[in-house]
């Protein structure tokens, strides 16, 4: 699989809430002045909507999904 396609398929939209306490996430957002924010976080909160609003999150992914699974599966 093409690396660009692989990475593109890992992203989740901001309106899809990550499962809490499972895997660290990386999110991509914009601050109030329009600057890009790329941040990692271990999502533990039930306040996902407020987190999305605060960081201007556009998309996110599970960091663990970036690595090959046991047995070589992607």
PDB file of N, H, CA, C and O in Angstrom:
ATOM      1  N   UNK A   1       0.849  -1.179   0.000  1.00  0.00           N
ATOM      2  CA  UNK A   1       0.000   0.000   0.000  1.00  0.00           C
ATOM      3  C   UNK A   1       0.895   1.243   0.000  1.00  0.00           C
ATOM      4  O   UNK A   1       1.922   1.282   0.677  1.00  0.00           O
ATOM      5  N   UNK A   2       0.498   2.228  -0.749  1.00  0.00           N
ATOM      6  H   UNK A   2      -0.337   2.196  -1.299  1.00  0.00           H
ATOM      7  CA  UNK A   2       1.187   3.518  -0.806  1.00  0.00           C
ATOM      8  C   UNK A   2       1.171   4.164   0.578  1.00  0.00           C
ATOM      9  O   UNK A   2       0.133   4.193   1.239  1.00  0.00           O
ATOM     10  N   UNK A   3       2.319   4.683   1.017  1.00  0.00           N
ATOM     11  H   UNK A   3       3.162   4.660   0.480  1.00  0.00           H
ATOM     12  CA  UNK A   3       2.435   5.272   2.363  1.00  0.00           C
ATOM     13  C   UNK A   3       1.483   6.443   2.563  1.00  0.00           C
ATOM     14  O   UNK A   3       0.916   6.599   3.644  1.00  0.00           O
ATOM     15  N   UNK A   4       1.301   7.262   1.540  1.00  0.00           N
ATOM     16  H   UNK A   4       1.761   7.135   0.662  1.00  0.00           H
ATOM     17  CA  UNK A   4       0.381   8.407   1.675  1.00  0.00           C
ATOM     18  C   UNK A   4      -1.049   7.938   1.907  1.00  0.00           C
ATOM     19  O   UNK A   4      -1.767   8.494   2.737  1.00  0.00           O
ATOM     20  N   UNK A   5      -1.453   6.914   1.168  1.00  0.00           N
ATOM     21  H   UNK A   5      -0.870   6.462   0.494  1.00  0.00           H
ATOM     22  CA  UNK A   5      -2.810   6.377   1.327  1.00  0.00           C
ATOM     23  C   UNK A   5      -2.966   5.750   2.715  1.00  0.00           C
ATOM     24  O   UNK A   5      -3.985   5.938   3.379  1.00  0.00           O
ATOM     25  N   UNK A   6      -1.946   5.005   3.144  1.00  0.00           N
ATOM     26  H   UNK A   6      -1.118   4.852   2.604  1.00  0.00           H
ATOM     27  CA  UNK A   6      -1.969   4.381   4.465  1.00  0.00           C
ATOM     28  C   UNK A   6      -2.176   5.433   5.554  1.00  0.00           C
ATOM     29  O   UNK A   6      -3.039   5.273   6.417  1.00  0.00           O
ATOM     30  N   UNK A   7      -1.381   6.513   5.514  1.00  0.00           N
ATOM     31  H   UNK A   7      -0.680   6.642   4.813  1.00  0.00           H
ATOM     32  CA  UNK A   7      -1.497   7.569   6.524  1.00  0.00           C
ATOM     33  C   UNK A   7      -2.836   8.281   6.445  1.00  0.00           C
ATOM     34  O   UNK A   7      -3.440   8.589   7.472  1.00  0.00           O
ATOM     35  N   UNK A   8      -3.300   8.540   5.244  1.00  0.00           N
ATOM     36  H   UNK A   8      -2.810   8.290   4.409  1.00  0.00           H
ATOM     37  CA  UNK A   8      -4.582   9.236   5.068  1.00  0.00           C
ATOM     38  C   UNK A   8      -5.733   8.434   5.679  1.00  0.00           C
ATOM     39  O   UNK A   8      -6.662   9.007   6.247  1.00  0.00           O
ATOM     40  N   UNK A   9      -5.665   7.115   5.559  1.00  0.00           N
ATOM     41  H   UNK A   9      -4.910   6.649   5.097  1.00  0.00           H
ATOM     42  CA  UNK A   9      -6.740   6.263   6.073  1.00  0.00           C
ATOM     43  C   UNK A   9      -6.747   6.151   7.597  1.00  0.00           C
ATOM     44  O   UNK A   9      -7.735   5.693   8.172  1.00  0.00           O
ATOM     45  N   UNK A  10      -5.668   6.558   8.258  1.00  0.00           N
ATOM     46  H   UNK A  10      -4.866   6.930   7.790  1.00  0.00           H
ATOM     47  CA  UNK A  10      -5.607   6.485   9.720  1.00  0.00           C
ATOM     48  C   UNK A  10      -6.360   7.620  10.407  1.00  0.00           C
ATOM     49  O   UNK A  10      -6.778   7.480  11.556  1.00  0.00           O
ATOM     50  N   UNK A  11      -6.533   8.734   9.716  1.00  0.00           N
ATOM     51  H   UNK A  11      -6.193   8.848   8.783  1.00  0.00           H
ATOM     52  CA  UNK A  11      -7.160   9.914  10.330  1.00  0.00           C
ATOM     53  C   UNK A  11      -8.652   9.703  10.561  1.00  0.00           C
ATOM     54  O   UNK A  11      -9.346   9.110   9.735  1.00  0.00           O
ATOM     55  N   UNK A  12      -9.130  10.199  11.700  1.00  0.00           N
ATOM     56  H   UNK A  12      -8.566  10.680  12.371  1.00  0.00           H
ATOM     57  CA  UNK A  12     -10.551  10.197  12.045  1.00  0.00           C
ATOM     58  C   UNK A  12     -11.014  11.652  12.063  1.00  0.00           C
ATOM     59  O   UNK A  12     -10.240  12.536  12.430  1.00  0.00           O
ATOM     60  N   UNK A  13     -12.259  11.917  11.675  1.00  0.00           N
ATOM     61  H   UNK A  13     -12.888  11.199  11.377  1.00  0.00           H
ATOM     62  CA  UNK A  13     -12.754  13.297  11.756  1.00  0.00           C
ATOM     63  C   UNK A  13     -12.951  13.706  13.213  1.00  0.00           C
ATOM     64  O   UNK A  13     -13.145  12.858  14.084  1.00  0.00           O
ATOM     65  N   UNK A  14     -12.901  14.999  13.466  1.00  0.00           N
ATOM     66  H   UNK A  14     -12.743  15.688  12.758  1.00  0.00           H
ATOM     67  CA  UNK A  14     -13.021  15.519  14.835  1.00  0.00           C
ATOM     68  C   UNK A  14     -14.348  15.155  15.486  1.00  0.00           C
ATOM     69  O   UNK A  14     -14.420  15.038  16.710  1.00  0.00           O
ATOM     70  N   UNK A  15     -15.399  14.974  14.691  1.00  0.00           N
ATOM     71  H   UNK A  15     -15.340  15.069  13.697  1.00  0.00           H
ATOM     72  CA  UNK A  15     -16.698  14.652  15.287  1.00  0.00           C
ATOM     73  C   UNK A  15     -16.801  13.191  15.730  1.00  0.00           C
ATOM     74  O   UNK A  15     -17.804  12.798  16.325  1.00  0.00           O
ATOM     75  N   UNK A  16     -15.785  12.392  15.450  1.00  0.00           N
ATOM     76  H   UNK A  16     -14.970  12.711  14.966  1.00  0.00           H
ATOM     77  CA  UNK A  16     -15.717  11.005  15.924  1.00  0.00           C
ATOM     78  C   UNK A  16     -14.848  10.984  17.183  1.00  0.00           C
ATOM     79  O   UNK A  16     -13.650  11.259  17.118  1.00  0.00           O
ATOM     80  N   UNK A  17     -15.440  10.666  18.300  1.00  0.00           N
ATOM     81  H   UNK A  17     -16.413  10.442  18.352  1.00  0.00           H
ATOM     82  CA  UNK A  17     -14.726  10.707  19.580  1.00  0.00           C
ATOM     83  C   UNK A  17     -13.838   9.482  19.758  1.00  0.00           C
ATOM     84  O   UNK A  17     -14.300   8.356  19.570  1.00  0.00           O
ATOM     85  N   UNK A  18     -12.557   9.684  20.121  1.00  0.00           N
ATOM     86  H   UNK A  18     -12.182  10.598  20.274  1.00  0.00           H
ATOM     87  CA  UNK A  18     -11.687   8.529  20.367  1.00  0.00           C
ATOM     88  C   UNK A  18     -12.132   7.770  21.617  1.00  0.00           C
ATOM     89  O   UNK A  18     -12.776   8.330  22.504  1.00  0.00           O
ATOM     90  N   UNK A  19     -11.781   6.506  21.670  1.00  0.00           N
ATOM     91  H   UNK A  19     -11.258   6.050  20.950  1.00  0.00           H
ATOM     92  CA  UNK A  19     -12.088   5.693  22.845  1.00  0.00           C
ATOM     93  C   UNK A  19     -11.112   6.094  23.946  1.00  0.00           C
ATOM     94  O   UNK A  19      -9.897   6.046  23.751  1.00  0.00           O
ATOM     95  N   UNK A  20     -11.633   6.482  25.082  1.00  0.00           N
ATOM     96  H   UNK A  20     -12.620   6.521  25.240  1.00  0.00           H
ATOM     97  CA  UNK A  20     -10.802   6.952  26.195  1.00  0.00           C
ATOM     98  C   UNK A  20      -9.957   5.818  26.766  1.00  0.00           C
ATOM     99  O   UNK A  20     -10.373   4.659  26.786  1.00  0.00           O
ATOM    100  N   UNK A  21      -8.767   6.176  27.226  1.00  0.00           N
ATOM    101  H   UNK A  21      -8.429   7.117  27.210  1.00  0.00           H
ATOM    102  CA  UNK A  21      -7.865   5.262  27.937  1.00  0.00           C
ATOM    103  C   UNK A  21      -7.401   4.067  27.113  1.00  0.00           C
ATOM    104  O   UNK A  21      -7.121   3.010  27.679  1.00  0.00           O
ATOM    105  N   UNK A  22      -7.312   4.204  25.795  1.00  0.00           N
ATOM    106  H   UNK A  22      -7.539   5.062  25.335  1.00  0.00           H
ATOM    107  CA  UNK A  22      -6.860   3.069  24.991  1.00  0.00           C
ATOM    108  C   UNK A  22      -5.479   3.278  24.396  1.00  0.00           C
ATOM    109  O   UNK A  22      -4.602   2.431  24.564  1.00  0.00           O
ATOM    110  N   UNK A  23      -5.274   4.369  23.718  1.00  0.00           N
ATOM    111  H   UNK A  23      -5.987   5.058  23.581  1.00  0.00           H
ATOM    112  CA  UNK A  23      -4.021   4.628  23.016  1.00  0.00           C
ATOM    113  C   UNK A  23      -3.814   6.128  22.945  1.00  0.00           C
ATOM    114  O   UNK A  23      -4.785   6.878  22.844  1.00  0.00           O
ATOM    115  N   UNK A  24      -2.579   6.578  22.996  1.00  0.00           N
ATOM    116  H   UNK A  24      -1.790   5.969  23.078  1.00  0.00           H
ATOM    117  CA  UNK A  24      -2.356   8.014  22.796  1.00  0.00           C
ATOM    118  C   UNK A  24      -2.844   8.419  21.409  1.00  0.00           C
ATOM    119  O   UNK A  24      -2.830   7.618  20.475  1.00  0.00           O
ATOM    120  N   UNK A  25      -3.268   9.652  21.290  1.00  0.00           N
ATOM    121  H   UNK A  25      -3.279  10.303  22.049  1.00  0.00           H
ATOM    122  CA  UNK A  25      -3.714  10.153  19.995  1.00  0.00           C
ATOM    123  C   UNK A  25      -2.828  11.322  19.565  1.00  0.00           C
ATOM    124  O   UNK A  25      -2.198  11.990  20.384  1.00  0.00           O
ATOM    125  N   UNK A  26      -2.804  11.539  18.266  1.00  0.00           N
ATOM    126  H   UNK A  26      -3.316  10.995  17.600  1.00  0.00           H
ATOM    127  CA  UNK A  26      -2.174  12.706  17.664  1.00  0.00           C
ATOM    128  C   UNK A  26      -3.304  13.487  17.028  1.00  0.00           C
ATOM    129  O   UNK A  26      -4.097  12.924  16.274  1.00  0.00           O
ATOM    130  N   UNK A  27      -3.390  14.781  17.322  1.00  0.00           N
ATOM    131  H   UNK A  27      -2.745  15.239  17.935  1.00  0.00           H
ATOM    132  CA  UNK A  27      -4.439  15.537  16.650  1.00  0.00           C
ATOM    133  C   UNK A  27      -3.896  16.745  15.924  1.00  0.00           C
ATOM    134  O   UNK A  27      -2.846  17.293  16.259  1.00  0.00           O
ATOM    135  N   UNK A  28      -4.655  17.137  14.917  1.00  0.00           N
ATOM    136  H   UNK A  28      -5.508  16.691  14.645  1.00  0.00           H
ATOM    137  CA  UNK A  28      -4.318  18.238  14.026  1.00  0.00           C
ATOM    138  C   UNK A  28      -5.428  19.266  14.154  1.00  0.00           C
ATOM    139  O   UNK A  28      -6.599  18.955  13.937  1.00  0.00           O
ATOM    140  N   UNK A  29      -5.062  20.487  14.507  1.00  0.00           N
ATOM    141  H   UNK A  29      -4.110  20.740  14.683  1.00  0.00           H
ATOM    142  CA  UNK A  29      -6.072  21.520  14.682  1.00  0.00           C
ATOM    143  C   UNK A  29      -5.533  22.900  14.350  1.00  0.00           C
ATOM    144  O   UNK A  29      -4.421  23.041  13.841  1.00  0.00           O
ATOM    145  N   UNK A  30      -6.326  23.909  14.640  1.00  0.00           N
ATOM    146  H   UNK A  30      -7.229  23.795  15.053  1.00  0.00           H
ATOM    147  CA  UNK A  30      -5.963  25.309  14.415  1.00  0.00           C
ATOM    148  C   UNK A  30      -6.303  26.108  15.657  1.00  0.00           C
ATOM    149  O   UNK A  30      -7.372  25.938  16.242  1.00  0.00           O
ATOM    150  N   UNK A  31      -5.385  26.987  16.059  1.00  0.00           N
ATOM    151  H   UNK A  31      -4.516  27.126  15.583  1.00  0.00           H
ATOM    152  CA  UNK A  31      -5.700  27.837  17.200  1.00  0.00           C
ATOM    153  C   UNK A  31      -6.567  29.011  16.742  1.00  0.00           C
ATOM    154  O   UNK A  31      -6.891  29.123  15.560  1.00  0.00           O
ATOM    155  N   UNK A  32      -6.931  29.863  17.656  1.00  0.00           N
ATOM    156  H   UNK A  32      -6.667  29.772  18.616  1.00  0.00           H
ATOM    157  CA  UNK A  32      -7.842  30.975  17.350  1.00  0.00           C
ATOM    158  C   UNK A  32      -7.266  31.969  16.343  1.00  0.00           C
ATOM    159  O   UNK A  32      -8.015  32.714  15.712  1.00  0.00           O
ATOM    160  N   UNK A  33      -5.953  31.985  16.190  1.00  0.00           N
ATOM    161  H   UNK A  33      -5.344  31.379  16.703  1.00  0.00           H
ATOM    162  CA  UNK A  33      -5.319  32.879  15.219  1.00  0.00           C
ATOM    163  C   UNK A  33      -5.042  32.188  13.890  1.00  0.00           C
ATOM    164  O   UNK A  33      -4.472  32.794  12.983  1.00  0.00           O
ATOM    165  N   UNK A  34      -5.444  30.913  13.767  1.00  0.00           N
ATOM    166  H   UNK A  34      -5.907  30.420  14.504  1.00  0.00           H
ATOM    167  CA  UNK A  34      -5.284  30.186  12.518  1.00  0.00           C
ATOM    168  C   UNK A  34      -3.999  29.398  12.379  1.00  0.00           C
ATOM    169  O   UNK A  34      -3.755  28.797  11.333  1.00  0.00           O
ATOM    170  N   UNK A  35      -3.167  29.388  13.419  1.00  0.00           N
ATOM    171  H   UNK A  35      -3.365  29.876  14.269  1.00  0.00           H
ATOM    172  CA  UNK A  35      -1.927  28.617  13.367  1.00  0.00           C
ATOM    173  C   UNK A  35      -2.212  27.136  13.604  1.00  0.00           C
ATOM    174  O   UNK A  35      -3.053  26.771  14.426  1.00  0.00           O
ATOM    175  N   UNK A  36      -1.491  26.292  12.864  1.00  0.00           N
ATOM    176  H   UNK A  36      -0.808  26.589  12.196  1.00  0.00           H
ATOM    177  CA  UNK A  36      -1.688  24.854  13.006  1.00  0.00           C
ATOM    178  C   UNK A  36      -1.152  24.367  14.343  1.00  0.00           C
ATOM    179  O   UNK A  36      -0.088  24.786  14.800  1.00  0.00           O
ATOM    180  N   UNK A  37      -1.918  23.470  14.959  1.00  0.00           N
ATOM    181  H   UNK A  37      -2.782  23.130  14.588  1.00  0.00           H
ATOM    182  CA  UNK A  37      -1.519  22.809  16.200  1.00  0.00           C
ATOM    183  C   UNK A  37      -1.469  21.312  15.909  1.00  0.00           C
ATOM    184  O   UNK A  37      -2.458  20.734  15.457  1.00  0.00           O
ATOM    185  N   UNK A  38      -0.341  20.692  16.163  1.00  0.00           N
ATOM    186  H   UNK A  38       0.462  21.161  16.530  1.00  0.00           H
ATOM    187  CA  UNK A  38      -0.222  19.238  16.086  1.00  0.00           C
ATOM    188  C   UNK A  38       0.264  18.810  17.458  1.00  0.00           C
ATOM    189  O   UNK A  38       1.332  19.227  17.905  1.00  0.00           O
ATOM    190  N   UNK A  39      -0.517  17.981  18.121  1.00  0.00           N
ATOM    191  H   UNK A  39      -1.385  17.642  17.758  1.00  0.00           H
ATOM    192  CA  UNK A  39      -0.243  17.671  19.522  1.00  0.00           C
ATOM    193  C   UNK A  39      -0.559  16.206  19.791  1.00  0.00           C
ATOM    194  O   UNK A  39      -1.448  15.626  19.168  1.00  0.00           O
ATOM    195  N   UNK A  40       0.180  15.618  20.723  1.00  0.00           N
ATOM    196  H   UNK A  40       0.903  16.090  21.228  1.00  0.00           H
ATOM    197  CA  UNK A  40      -0.148  14.270  21.178  1.00  0.00           C
ATOM    198  C   UNK A  40      -0.801  14.365  22.547  1.00  0.00           C
ATOM    199  O   UNK A  40      -0.518  15.272  23.329  1.00  0.00           O
ATOM    200  N   UNK A  41      -1.667  13.425  22.816  1.00  0.00           N
ATOM    201  H   UNK A  41      -1.897  12.688  22.181  1.00  0.00           H
ATOM    202  CA  UNK A  41      -2.385  13.427  24.086  1.00  0.00           C
ATOM    203  C   UNK A  41      -2.846  12.008  24.390  1.00  0.00           C
ATOM    204  O   UNK A  41      -3.133  11.231  23.480  1.00  0.00           O
ATOM    205  N   UNK A  42      -2.916  11.679  25.669  1.00  0.00           N
ATOM    206  H   UNK A  42      -2.683  12.310  26.409  1.00  0.00           H
ATOM    207  CA  UNK A  42      -3.533  10.421  26.075  1.00  0.00           C
ATOM    208  C   UNK A  42      -4.946  10.782  26.485  1.00  0.00           C
ATOM    209  O   UNK A  42      -5.159  11.329  27.567  1.00  0.00           O
ATOM    210  N   UNK A  43      -5.912  10.483  25.636  1.00  0.00           N
ATOM    211  H   UNK A  43      -5.739  10.039  24.757  1.00  0.00           H
ATOM    212  CA  UNK A  43      -7.282  10.930  25.840  1.00  0.00           C
ATOM    213  C   UNK A  43      -7.936  10.170  26.987  1.00  0.00           C
ATOM    214  O   UNK A  43      -8.122   8.955  26.917  1.00  0.00           O
ATOM    215  N   UNK A  44      -8.280  10.896  28.038  1.00  0.00           N
ATOM    216  H   UNK A  44      -8.129  11.883  28.095  1.00  0.00           H
ATOM    217  CA  UNK A  44      -8.905  10.300  29.219  1.00  0.00           C
ATOM    218  C   UNK A  44     -10.232  10.954  29.556  1.00  0.00           C
ATOM    219  O   UNK A  44     -10.961  10.471  30.422  1.00  0.00           O
ATOM    220  N   UNK A  45     -10.540  12.013  28.902  1.00  0.00           N
ATOM    221  H   UNK A  45      -9.948  12.405  28.199  1.00  0.00           H
ATOM    222  CA  UNK A  45     -11.651  12.867  29.310  1.00  0.00           C
ATOM    223  C   UNK A  45     -12.953  12.518  28.607  1.00  0.00           C
ATOM    224  O   UNK A  45     -12.960  11.971  27.504  1.00  0.00           O
ATOM    225  N   UNK A  46     -14.039  12.843  29.266  1.00  0.00           N
ATOM    226  H   UNK A  46     -14.033  13.286  30.162  1.00  0.00           H
ATOM    227  CA  UNK A  46     -15.345  12.709  28.625  1.00  0.00           C
ATOM    228  C   UNK A  46     -15.757  14.041  28.006  1.00  0.00           C
ATOM    229  O   UNK A  46     -16.902  14.211  27.586  1.00  0.00           O
ATOM    230  N   UNK A  47     -14.820  14.982  27.952  1.00  0.00           N
ATOM    231  H   UNK A  47     -13.890  14.844  28.293  1.00  0.00           H
ATOM    232  CA  UNK A  47     -15.106  16.314  27.423  1.00  0.00           C
ATOM    233  C   UNK A  47     -14.530  16.493  26.022  1.00  0.00           C
ATOM    234  O   UNK A  47     -13.910  17.517  25.734  1.00  0.00           O
ATOM    235  N   UNK A  48     -14.727  15.518  25.160  1.00  0.00           N
ATOM    236  H   UNK A  48     -15.230  14.686  25.394  1.00  0.00           H
ATOM    237  CA  UNK A  48     -14.150  15.565  23.824  1.00  0.00           C
ATOM    238  C   UNK A  48     -14.607  16.808  23.059  1.00  0.00           C
ATOM    239  O   UNK A  48     -13.784  17.476  22.434  1.00  0.00           O
ATOM    240  N   UNK A  49     -15.895  17.128  23.097  1.00  0.00           N
ATOM    241  H   UNK A  49     -16.564  16.585  23.605  1.00  0.00           H
ATOM    242  CA  UNK A  49     -16.393  18.283  22.343  1.00  0.00           C
ATOM    243  C   UNK A  49     -15.699  19.575  22.769  1.00  0.00           C
ATOM    244  O   UNK A  49     -15.388  20.414  21.924  1.00  0.00           O
ATOM    245  N   UNK A  50     -15.458  19.740  24.050  1.00  0.00           N
ATOM    246  H   UNK A  50     -15.711  19.058  24.736  1.00  0.00           H
ATOM    247  CA  UNK A  50     -14.756  20.938  24.536  1.00  0.00           C
ATOM    248  C   UNK A  50     -13.287  20.925  24.101  1.00  0.00           C
ATOM    249  O   UNK A  50     -12.723  21.975  23.791  1.00  0.00           O
ATOM    250  N   UNK A  51     -12.670  19.746  24.078  1.00  0.00           N
ATOM    251  H   UNK A  51     -13.128  18.893  24.330  1.00  0.00           H
ATOM    252  CA  UNK A  51     -11.291  19.622  23.616  1.00  0.00           C
ATOM    253  C   UNK A  51     -11.194  19.989  22.139  1.00  0.00           C
ATOM    254  O   UNK A  51     -10.274  20.697  21.731  1.00  0.00           O
ATOM    255  N   UNK A  52     -12.142  19.507  21.340  1.00  0.00           N
ATOM    256  H   UNK A  52     -12.890  18.931  21.672  1.00  0.00           H
ATOM    257  CA  UNK A  52     -12.190  19.833  19.910  1.00  0.00           C
ATOM    258  C   UNK A  52     -12.314  21.339  19.722  1.00  0.00           C
ATOM    259  O   UNK A  52     -11.611  21.933  18.905  1.00  0.00           O
ATOM    260  N   UNK A  53     -13.201  21.938  20.474  1.00  0.00           N
ATOM    261  H   UNK A  53     -13.771  21.455  21.138  1.00  0.00           H
ATOM    262  CA  UNK A  53     -13.416  23.381  20.367  1.00  0.00           C
ATOM    263  C   UNK A  53     -12.174  24.161  20.807  1.00  0.00           C
ATOM    264  O   UNK A  53     -11.758  25.097  20.124  1.00  0.00           O
ATOM    265  N   UNK A  54     -11.587  23.787  21.927  1.00  0.00           N
ATOM    266  H   UNK A  54     -11.924  23.027  22.482  1.00  0.00           H
ATOM    267  CA  UNK A  54     -10.436  24.512  22.478  1.00  0.00           C
ATOM    268  C   UNK A  54      -9.236  24.487  21.529  1.00  0.00           C
ATOM    269  O   UNK A  54      -8.600  25.515  21.296  1.00  0.00           O
ATOM    270  N   UNK A  55      -8.931  23.303  20.984  1.00  0.00           N
ATOM    271  H   UNK A  55      -9.447  22.468  21.173  1.00  0.00           H
ATOM    272  CA  UNK A  55      -7.766  23.155  20.118  1.00  0.00           C
ATOM    273  C   UNK A  55      -8.099  23.302  18.631  1.00  0.00           C
ATOM    274  O   UNK A  55      -7.199  23.244  17.793  1.00  0.00           O
ATOM    275  N   UNK A  56      -9.364  23.490  18.296  1.00  0.00           N
ATOM    276  H   UNK A  56     -10.095  23.537  18.976  1.00  0.00           H
ATOM    277  CA  UNK A  56      -9.743  23.598  16.888  1.00  0.00           C
ATOM    278  C   UNK A  56      -9.421  22.328  16.117  1.00  0.00           C
ATOM    279  O   UNK A  56      -8.992  22.383  14.965  1.00  0.00           O
ATOM    280  N   UNK A  57      -9.632  21.180  16.760  1.00  0.00           N
ATOM    281  H   UNK A  57      -9.981  21.135  17.696  1.00  0.00           H
ATOM    282  CA  UNK A  57      -9.252  19.897  16.164  1.00  0.00           C
ATOM    283  C   UNK A  57     -10.058  19.647  14.894  1.00  0.00           C
ATOM    284  O   UNK A  57     -11.280  19.793  14.866  1.00  0.00           O
ATOM    285  N   UNK A  58      -9.332  19.265  13.846  1.00  0.00           N
ATOM    286  H   UNK A  58      -8.339  19.146  13.869  1.00  0.00           H
ATOM    287  CA  UNK A  58      -9.924  18.938  12.558  1.00  0.00           C
ATOM    288  C   UNK A  58      -9.955  17.424  12.368  1.00  0.00           C
ATOM    289  O   UNK A  58     -10.916  16.868  11.836  1.00  0.00           O
ATOM    290  N   UNK A  59      -8.887  16.773  12.815  1.00  0.00           N
ATOM    291  H   UNK A  59      -8.107  17.225  13.247  1.00  0.00           H
ATOM    292  CA  UNK A  59      -8.773  15.318  12.656  1.00  0.00           C
ATOM    293  C   UNK A  59      -7.813  14.786  13.711  1.00  0.00           C
ATOM    294  O   UNK A  59      -7.056  15.542  14.319  1.00  0.00           O
ATOM    295  N   UNK A  60      -7.857  13.470  13.919  1.00  0.00           N
ATOM    296  H   UNK A  60      -8.473  12.855  13.425  1.00  0.00           H
ATOM    297  CA  UNK A  60      -6.999  12.831  14.912  1.00  0.00           C
ATOM    298  C   UNK A  60      -6.746  11.390  14.488  1.00  0.00           C
ATOM    299  O   UNK A  60      -7.464  10.842  13.652  1.00  0.00           O
ATOM    300  N   UNK A  61      -5.709  10.780  15.081  1.00  0.00           N
ATOM    301  H   UNK A  61      -5.126  11.225  15.760  1.00  0.00           H
ATOM    302  CA  UNK A  61      -5.442   9.359  14.844  1.00  0.00           C
ATOM    303  C   UNK A  61      -4.859   8.734  16.104  1.00  0.00           C
ATOM    304  O   UNK A  61      -4.292   9.413  16.960  1.00  0.00           O
ATOM    305  N   UNK A  62      -5.019   7.404  16.187  1.00  0.00           N
ATOM    306  H   UNK A  62      -5.479   6.852  15.491  1.00  0.00           H
ATOM    307  CA  UNK A  62      -4.384   6.656  17.276  1.00  0.00           C
ATOM    308  C   UNK A  62      -2.915   6.461  16.908  1.00  0.00           C
ATOM    309  O   UNK A  62      -2.618   5.946  15.830  1.00  0.00           O
ATOM    310  N   UNK A  63      -2.005   6.856  17.767  1.00  0.00           N
ATOM    311  H   UNK A  63      -2.245   7.274  18.643  1.00  0.00           H
ATOM    312  CA  UNK A  63      -0.575   6.718  17.484  1.00  0.00           C
ATOM    313  C   UNK A  63      -0.205   5.251  17.273  1.00  0.00           C
ATOM    314  O   UNK A  63       0.633   4.947  16.424  1.00  0.00           O
ATOM    315  N   UNK A  64      -0.808   4.345  18.023  1.00  0.00           N
ATOM    316  H   UNK A  64      -1.488   4.592  18.713  1.00  0.00           H
ATOM    317  CA  UNK A  64      -0.509   2.915  17.875  1.00  0.00           C
ATOM    318  C   UNK A  64      -0.793   2.411  16.459  1.00  0.00           C
ATOM    319  O   UNK A  64      -0.160   1.454  16.012  1.00  0.00           O
ATOM    320  N   UNK A  65      -1.727   3.035  15.751  1.00  0.00           N
ATOM    321  H   UNK A  65      -2.240   3.812  16.115  1.00  0.00           H
ATOM    322  CA  UNK A  65      -2.062   2.611  14.390  1.00  0.00           C
ATOM    323  C   UNK A  65      -0.950   2.929  13.385  1.00  0.00           C
ATOM    324  O   UNK A  65      -0.961   2.418  12.265  1.00  0.00           O
ATOM    325  N   UNK A  66       0.001   3.764  13.782  1.00  0.00           N
ATOM    326  H   UNK A  66       0.010   4.179  14.692  1.00  0.00           H
ATOM    327  CA  UNK A  66       1.123   4.086  12.896  1.00  0.00           C
ATOM    328  C   UNK A  66       2.126   2.939  12.793  1.00  0.00           C
ATOM    329  O   UNK A  66       2.955   2.916  11.884  1.00  0.00           O
ATOM    330  N   UNK A  67       2.051   1.997  13.717  1.00  0.00           N
ATOM    331  H   UNK A  67       1.377   2.016  14.456  1.00  0.00           H
ATOM    332  CA  UNK A  67       3.036   0.927  13.791  1.00  0.00           C
ATOM    333  C   UNK A  67       2.438  -0.395  13.335  1.00  0.00           C
ATOM    334  O   UNK A  67       1.240  -0.635  13.484  1.00  0.00           O
ATOM    335  N   UNK A  68       3.287  -1.247  12.777  1.00  0.00           N
ATOM    336  H   UNK A  68       4.260  -1.052  12.656  1.00  0.00           H
ATOM    337  CA  UNK A  68       2.869  -2.559  12.308  1.00  0.00           C
ATOM    338  C   UNK A  68       2.364  -3.396  13.475  1.00  0.00           C
ATOM    339  O   UNK A  68       2.972  -3.436  14.545  1.00  0.00           O
ATOM    340  N   UNK A  69       1.252  -4.054  13.244  1.00  0.00           N
ATOM    341  H   UNK A  69       0.759  -4.022  12.375  1.00  0.00           H
ATOM    342  CA  UNK A  69       0.676  -4.932  14.266  1.00  0.00           C
ATOM    343  C   UNK A  69       1.443  -6.248  14.312  1.00  0.00           C
ATOM    344  O   UNK A  69       2.172  -6.581  13.378  1.00  0.00           O
ATOM    345  N   UNK A  70       1.277  -6.989  15.390  1.00  0.00           N
ATOM    346  H   UNK A  70       0.685  -6.719  16.149  1.00  0.00           H
ATOM    347  CA  UNK A  70       1.914  -8.296  15.543  1.00  0.00           C
ATOM    348  C   UNK A  70       1.508  -9.184  14.372  1.00  0.00           C
ATOM    349  O   UNK A  70       0.338  -9.220  13.992  1.00  0.00           O
ATOM    350  N   UNK A  71       2.455  -9.885  13.813  1.00  0.00           N
ATOM    351  H   UNK A  71       3.405  -9.856  14.122  1.00  0.00           H
ATOM    352  CA  UNK A  71       2.179 -10.744  12.670  1.00  0.00           C
ATOM    353  C   UNK A  71       2.338 -10.011  11.349  1.00  0.00           C
ATOM    354  O   UNK A  71       2.102 -10.590  10.289  1.00  0.00           O
ATOM    355  N   UNK A  72       2.737  -8.738  11.398  1.00  0.00           N
ATOM    356  H   UNK A  72       2.929  -8.268  12.259  1.00  0.00           H
ATOM    357  CA  UNK A  72       3.003  -7.994  10.180  1.00  0.00           C
ATOM    358  C   UNK A  72       1.812  -7.319   9.549  1.00  0.00           C
ATOM    359  O   UNK A  72       1.953  -6.693   8.499  1.00  0.00           O
ATOM    360  N   UNK A  73       0.639  -7.423  10.155  1.00  0.00           N
ATOM    361  H   UNK A  73       0.525  -7.932  11.008  1.00  0.00           H
ATOM    362  CA  UNK A  73      -0.543  -6.783   9.579  1.00  0.00           C
ATOM    363  C   UNK A  73      -0.499  -5.285   9.825  1.00  0.00           C
ATOM    364  O   UNK A  73       0.044  -4.823  10.829  1.00  0.00           O
ATOM    365  N   UNK A  74      -1.074  -4.535   8.902  1.00  0.00           N
ATOM    366  H   UNK A  74      -1.515  -4.910   8.087  1.00  0.00           H
ATOM    367  CA  UNK A  74      -1.163  -3.076   9.045  1.00  0.00           C
ATOM    368  C   UNK A  74      -2.468  -2.709   9.700  1.00  0.00           C
ATOM    369  O   UNK A  74      -2.742  -1.528   9.913  1.00  0.00           O
TER     370      UNK A  74
END
